[in-house]
Amino acid sequence: MANTKSALKRAEIAERNRLRNKAYKSSVKTLMKKYLNAVTVYAANPTPESKQEVDSRLSEAYSKIDKAVKTGVLHPNNGARKKSNLAQKLKPLTQTAE
């Protein structure tokens, strides 16, 4: 247990930040899963509507990842790697459709 007032405050702040970081990471994972599901639907049946869905999901995921990096929840390289992996999932599908 913390002995000083400042140590108590730091413990409270650390817990608050931990919960915020956990929520951010969870939402990033959720958006990535939604995007990957949209990609599988698009791969099975490539229609303009499913392509639009994939693009919107990708945009949402990129935005959340960028915000997580900006706030310090994710390391910049971790965010870049996540975005790269998302882009790689779609790349072979768009090349065959063109």
Steps between C-alpha positions, in 0.01 A plus 500: 500500500622849419625699800497857376230720356685536171551123472129444558417752228745338256340161569153642426623665180676181389179301550296757310748496212510119499123482458503763225780317316314170536187653346700645211675172425173312518330736255797474261472120506124515447531731199773278354274194533209684337728597212629144457143369495411756235803390294390135511151599386649705220730211399204261479281740301676810362225757453529879506300510824732256677802693367356818648444320831863381500625852431293652779613233749862556398463873550348451848777260602775730370348795685479313830855367465632849424322642804638222721852580379444872549386455860787264578292185543684327216862536396531665156659189349222283642239726341684498168523121509127465568414733212737316269345164587153637430608634161664168409173313551327708233783538248471160323124543465520840336770389256289211371191720468675757280 
